[in-house]
């Protein structure tokens, strides 16, 4: 389902936006992770109506009351995600996390 790939990244995980919460000036996407893992340090493709709108950094990722820069959410988990530089999140949007191949290669080569 979430299979778009780029030269700079690889499939890291996908989530669907179930609900949008307005907090101050920011919109938080209430998501459920459908596959893989979404990490706080990931960049994500925002997919709407089967089209990639753009890719964004995750500004925050929370599960419950915790907010930790090392936080991640795995398959089946629910989390809140705020994207840096994008506030027009809608219910039904898909977020596809990209893993940086350079980081993955460095992990395997160390």
C-alpha positions in Angstrom: 0.0 0.0 0.0 2.7 2.6 1.0 5.4 1.8 -1.4 6.6 5.1 -2.8 10.5 5.3 -2.7 13.0 8.1 -3.4 16.7 8.1 -4.2 17.4 9.6 -0.8 15.3 7.3 1.2 13.7 3.9 1.7 10.4 2.7 3.1 10.5 3.0 6.9 6.9 2.8 7.9 3.4 4.1 7.2 0.6 5.7 9.2 -2.9 6.9 8.5 -4.3 10.1 10.0 -7.5 9.1 12.0 -8.2 12.5 13.5 -6.7 16.1 13.5 -6.4 18.0 16.7 -5.9 21.8 16.8 -3.5 22.8 19.6 -2.7 26.5 19.5 -1.7 27.3 16.0 -0.5 23.8 15.2 -2.5 20.8 13.9 -1.6 17.4 15.3 -2.3 14.3 13.3 -3.7 11.5 15.4 -2.4 8.5 13.6 -2.3 4.7 13.7 0.9 3.1 12.4 -0.1 0.6 9.6 3.3 -1.0 9.0 7.0 -0.7 10.0 8.2 1.9 12.4 8.0 5.7 12.4 10.8 7.4 14.2 10.9 11.0 15.5 14.0 11.7 13.3 12.3 10.4 10.1 11.2 12.5 7.2 7.8 11.6 5.9 6.0 11.8 2.6 2.5 13.3 3.0 0.2 11.3 0.7 -3.3 12.6 -0.1 -5.7 11.0 -2.7 -2.8 8.7 -3.8 -0.5 11.6 -4.6 2.7 12.6 -2.7 2.2 16.2 -1.8 5.7 16.8 -0.3 8.1 15.5 2.3 8.4 17.0 5.7 10.4 16.6 8.9 8.5 15.4 12.0 8.3 18.3 14.4 7.1 16.0 17.3 6.0 12.5 17.8 4.1 11.5 21.0 2.7 8.4 22.3 0.6 9.3 25.4 2.1 12.0 27.5 5.8 11.3 26.6 7.8 13.4 24.1 11.3 12.1 23.6 13.5 12.8 20.5 14.3 9.1 20.4 10.7 8.1 20.5 9.2 5.9 17.8 5.9 4.2 17.1 5.5 0.7 15.6 2.9 -1.2 13.8 -0.6 -1.0 15.4 0.4 1.9 17.8 -1.4 5.2 17.9 0.6 8.4 18.1 0.3 12.2 17.6 2.5 13.7 14.9 3.2 17.3 14.1 4.9 18.1 10.8 7.4 20.9 10.5 6.3 23.5 7.9 2.9 21.9 7.2 -0.4 22.5 9.0 -3.1 21.4 6.5 -3.3 17.8 7.6 -6.6 16.1 6.9 -8.2 12.9 8.1 -7.4 10.0 5.7 -3.9 11.4 4.8 -1.1 8.9 4.8 2.3 9.5 6.2 5.1 7.4 4.8 8.4 7.5 6.8 11.6 7.5 4.9 14.8 6.0 6.3 18.0 7.7 5.2 20.2 5.1 3.4 23.3 6.8 4.6 22.3 6.3 8.2 21.4 2.7 7.6 24.7 2.0 5.8 26.6 3.7 8.6 24.8 1.4 11.2 25.8 -1.7 9.3 29.4 -0.6 8.6 30.2 0.3 12.2 
